[in-house]
């Protein structure tokens, strides 16, 4: 797709730039709710998953449809923690067989994980620059007459 990321139709309506001929009438509606952590996540990644879901729930932007994205983010955050611990324990460099100092592979692995994390955080609007680009799910309206049913 050319150009920048698509703006949600809700934002277009708010800003006055919505055009019916350019919207998708068959776009799926995303259910609200907190997803469950997948079984393949480690114990620490599951904790991070729950923490991320709590933050996203407070912002009204979490959905069970986001399970895979949140799981990837939690897994990458755990990977950053593990790599950071290794770097702090063993240093950023090591002496190679030739006697020359080399960068530890964990440093570049952590940098790549951080880049991927930043991209995933941006998808959920969890960075200062992208916070206003995400639309929140509207809370379900309560029916005052529901108790009479």
C-alpha positions in Angstrom: 0.0 0.0 0.0 1.3 3.4 -0.9 1.4 6.3 1.5 1.2 6.3 5.3 -0.9 4.1 7.6 -4.7 4.2 7.2 -6.6 6.4 9.6 -9.6 4.6 11.2 -13.0 5.8 9.9 -14.0 6.9 13.4 -11.1 9.4 13.3 -12.1 10.6 9.9 -15.6 11.3 11.1 -14.3 13.3 14.0 -11.9 15.4 11.9 -14.5 15.9 9.1 -12.6 14.1 6.4 -14.8 11.0 6.2 -15.9 10.1 2.7 -18.5 7.3 2.3 -17.2 6.3 -1.1 -13.7 5.6 0.3 -14.8 3.7 3.4 -15.3 -0.1 3.6 -18.9 -0.9 4.5 -18.0 -4.5 5.2 -15.2 -3.7 7.6 -15.3 -6.1 10.6 -16.3 -4.7 14.0 -13.8 -5.6 16.6 -15.2 -7.1 19.9 -14.0 -5.5 23.1 -12.6 -7.6 25.9 -9.3 -8.9 27.3 -7.6 -11.7 25.4 -6.1 -14.7 27.1 -2.4 -15.3 27.0 -1.4 -18.1 24.5 0.0 -21.3 26.0 3.3 -20.9 24.1 4.3 -17.8 26.2 6.8 -18.3 29.0 5.8 -17.5 32.5 7.5 -14.1 32.4 6.0 -13.3 29.0 2.6 -14.2 30.3 3.1 -11.7 33.2 4.0 -9.0 30.7 1.0 -10.0 28.5 -1.3 -9.5 31.5 0.3 -6.2 32.3 0.0 -5.0 28.7 -3.6 -6.1 28.6 -4.3 -4.1 31.7 -2.7 -0.9 30.2 -4.6 -1.4 26.9 -7.9 -2.1 28.8 -7.5 1.2 30.7 -7.2 3.0 27.4 -10.2 1.0 26.0 -8.2 -0.3 23.0 -7.8 -4.0 23.9 -9.6 -6.7 22.0 -9.4 -10.5 21.9 -8.5 -10.0 18.2 -5.2 -8.5 19.4 -4.0 -11.6 21.1 -1.2 -12.4 18.7 0.1 -8.9 18.6 0.1 -8.5 22.3 1.8 -12.0 22.7 4.5 -10.9 20.2 5.1 -7.7 22.1 5.2 -9.6 25.5 7.7 -12.1 24.0 9.9 -9.4 22.6 9.9 -7.5 25.9 10.9 -10.7 27.7 13.7 -11.2 25.2 15.0 -7.6 25.8 15.1 -8.4 29.6 17.1 -11.6 29.0 19.5 -10.0 26.6 20.0 -7.0 28.8 20.8 -9.2 31.8 23.3 -11.1 29.7 24.9 -7.8 28.5 25.1 -6.5 32.1 26.6 -9.7 33.3 29.1 -10.4 30.5 29.7 -6.9 29.1 29.1 -5.4 25.7 32.3 -6.7 24.1 34.5 -9.8 24.3 38.0 -10.7 23.2 37.9 -12.9 20.1 40.3 -15.7 19.2 42.6 -13.3 17.4 42.8 -11.1 20.5 40.7 -8.3 19.0 37.7 -6.9 20.9 34.3 -7.7 19.3 30.8 -6.6 20.1 28.7 -9.3 21.8 26.0 -10.7 19.5 23.5 -10.1 22.3 23.9 -6.3 21.7 22.7 -6.4 18.1 20.0 -8.9 19.1 18.7 -6.6 21.8 18.8 -3.6 19.4 16.7 -5.6 16.9 14.2 -6.7 19.6 13.9 -3.0 20.7 13.2 -1.9 17.2 10.5 -4.5 16.8 9.1 -3.6 20.3 8.9 0.0 19.3 6.9 -0.9 16.1 4.5 -3.0 18.1 4.1 -0.4 20.8 3.3 2.1 18.1 0.6 -0.1 16.7 -1.2 0.1 20.0 -0.6 3.8 20.4 1.8 3.2 23.4 4.4 5.8 22.3 4.1 9.5 22.7 4.1 10.1 18.9 1.4 7.6 18.2 -0.9 8.0 21.2 -3.4 10.2 19.4 -3.5 8.1 16.3 -5.3 5.2 18.0 -9.1 5.1 18.5 -10.5 3.7 21.6 -13.4 1.2 21.6 -16.6 2.8 22.7 -17.9 1.4 26.0 -21.2 -0.5 25.7 -24.1 1.7 26.6 -26.0 0.5 29.6 -29.7 -0.1 29.2 -31.5 1.5 32.2 -34.4 -0.9 31.6 -32.4 -4.1 31.4 -33.3 -5.0 35.0 -37.0 -5.1 34.0 -36.5 -7.9 31.4 
